[in-house]
């Protein structure tokens, strides 16, 4: 039992100071005529975290904070401008040959839109079989069909559905098909990019419960991307809060939701509708997200922060470990532990 607990807590995904910069400059001729330099968008700028086996780490934040870009780097859809991503001890940027094939077999992704992520010309069976065939996990046709049947049962659908097409299903059923496709090659790590945001609330709960059941049954590890904090609270073990391309707080779910440290996290949580807080004064997030092409100096949140001091306007805070209610959390804020009461 001790060995099993140790394996459960071992690190599967290790992200070290990754960043992704996009060149969004005007055409070269325009820049030469107007004498303007290149314009670089820092979508993700130095993000680090670890995900342990069997847990769910969620990333939250406003639109444009870099959540989805981070997710895409972890599955190889974007190559990091700098930094390192390790899956099961293997560097995604340098792994080759047999190790690369094994690594790709361990990773899958569930996309946000169940209507756009499924090929409308393919039957459900063909869609689920695609990763099995592409990764050459199985070659025998009967074994492939048996695998398709088994994963459809796992997502509470019938093997008879494999002859039907995506347009014949509801949004929730399509997302179940997407989940079935993602687990068809028996991966260890699944990146979920807002998998329930396009679904009705009642269907969201069904899909989330299904994902949690699958996690327990087949030992999955999730990176869950969302802007819905209620969904994040339901499914997460730990939560990371992103703002303008950087992590500002990373903590255990219960600690973060009950005792947030970063001012931005506090304001996000204050915006969650709660019937028990009727009449309670709430703080609003002031202003708008700064232009990511011209981020503020120092702490990028300081123009909207009521605790901002001179140091916040000049020095960029780094993520550091602090103690919060008996738990070690990470936070990037000059105020925490210093002059803020």
Buried (B, 14 or more C-beta within 10 A) or exposed (E): EEEEEEEEEEEBBBBBEBBBBBEEBEEEEEBEEEEEEEEEBBBBBBBBBBBBBBBBBBBBBBEBBBBBBBBBBBBBEBEBBEBBBBBBEBBBEEBEEEBBEBBBBBBBBBBBBBEEBBEEEBBBBBBBBBBBBEBEBBEEEEEBBEBBBEBBEBBEBEBEBBEBBBEEBEBBBBBBBBBBBBBBBBBBBBBBBBBBBBBEEEBBBBBBEBBBEBBEEEEBBBBBBBBBBEBBBBBBBBBBBBBBBBBBBBBBBBBBBEBBBBBBBBBBBBEEEEEEEEEEEEEEBEEEBBEBEEBBEBBBBBBBBEBBBEBBEEEBBEBEEBEBEEEEBBBBBBBBEEEEE
